[in-house]
Amino acid sequence: MKVFTYSEARQNLSELLNTAQNEEVEIRRRDGSIFSIVPKKEKNTSPFDVVGIKTKATTQDILNAIKESRIG
């Protein structure tokens, strides 16, 4: 883990972010507070990739429900 002071972090933000891609980085303030920066894991799935459900409704039932909801 690499540690930056607040001033070093501001001056070397690009280096800090590059380092944080591979390991945790800490930023320490003068007042003693400490912050960690870790990379966020990317999701390789589509937001439309959802698990299906089993139902007795037919395609026609669903289309009729949609049609009714648009009318009234």
C-alpha contacts under 8 A as a table, 3 or more apart, distances in Angstrom:
res1	aa1	res2	aa2	distance
1	M	23	E	6.07
1	M	24	E	5.34
1	M	25	V	5.73
1	M	26	E	7.41
2	K	19	T	7.91
2	K	23	E	7.71
2	K	24	E	6.91
2	K	25	V	5.04
2	K	26	E	6.37
3	V	25	V	5.82
3	V	26	E	4.71
3	V	27	I	5.93
3	V	28	R	7.37
4	F	7	S	7.87
4	F	8	E	5.69
4	F	9	A	5.67
4	F	25	V	7.48
4	F	26	E	6.11
4	F	27	I	4.86
4	F	28	R	6.38
5	T	8	E	5.13
5	T	9	A	6.09
5	T	27	I	5.44
5	T	28	R	4.91
5	T	29	R	6.17
5	T	30	R	7.89
6	Y	9	A	5.10
6	Y	10	R	6.32
6	Y	27	I	5.83
6	Y	28	R	5.79
6	Y	29	R	5.31
6	Y	30	R	7.63
7	S	10	R	5.22
7	S	11	Q	6.27
8	E	11	Q	5.14
8	E	12	N	5.86
9	A	12	N	5.19
9	A	13	L	5.36
9	A	16	L	6.52
9	A	27	I	6.87
10	R	13	L	5.50
12	N	15	E	5.37
12	N	16	L	6.10
13	L	16	L	4.93
13	L	17	L	6.13
14	S	17	L	5.26
14	S	18	N	6.23
15	E	18	N	5.07
15	E	19	T	6.13
16	L	19	T	5.14
16	L	20	A	6.09
16	L	25	V	7.34
17	L	20	A	4.92
17	L	21	Q	6.45
18	N	21	Q	5.42
18	N	22	N	7.52
19	T	22	N	5.74
19	T	23	E	6.25
19	T	24	E	7.82
19	T	25	V	7.22
20	A	23	E	5.05
20	A	24	E	5.48
20	A	25	V	5.61
20	A	37	I	6.38
20	A	38	V	5.66
20	A	39	P	6.11
21	Q	24	E	7.96
21	Q	38	V	7.11
21	Q	39	P	5.42
22	N	39	P	7.75
23	E	38	V	6.91
24	E	36	S	6.69
24	E	37	I	5.86
24	E	38	V	5.02
24	E	39	P	7.84
25	V	36	S	5.62
25	V	37	I	5.15
25	V	38	V	6.67
26	E	34	I	6.59
26	E	35	F	5.52
26	E	36	S	4.49
26	E	37	I	6.28
27	I	34	I	5.70
27	I	35	F	5.17
27	I	36	S	6.41
27	I	37	I	7.94
28	R	32	G	6.37
28	R	33	S	5.92
28	R	34	I	4.58
28	R	35	F	6.54
29	R	32	G	5.39
29	R	33	S	5.42
29	R	34	I	6.42
30	R	33	S	7.43
45	T	49	D	6.65
46	S	49	D	5.17
47	P	50	V	7.37
57	A	61	D	5.80
57	A	62	I	6.84
58	T	61	D	5.06
58	T	62	I	6.49
59	T	62	I	5.20
59	T	63	L	6.23
60	Q	63	L	5.03
60	Q	64	N	6.02
61	D	64	N	5.16
61	D	65	A	6.18
62	I	65	A	5.08
62	I	66	I	6.26
63	L	66	I	5.12
63	L	67	K	6.14
64	N	67	K	5.00
64	N	68	E	6.10
65	A	68	E	5.13
65	A	69	S	6.15
66	I	69	S	5.13
66	I	70	R	6.38
67	K	70	R	5.31
67	K	71	I	6.45
68	E	71	I	5.22
68	E	72	G	6.35
69	S	72	G	5.67
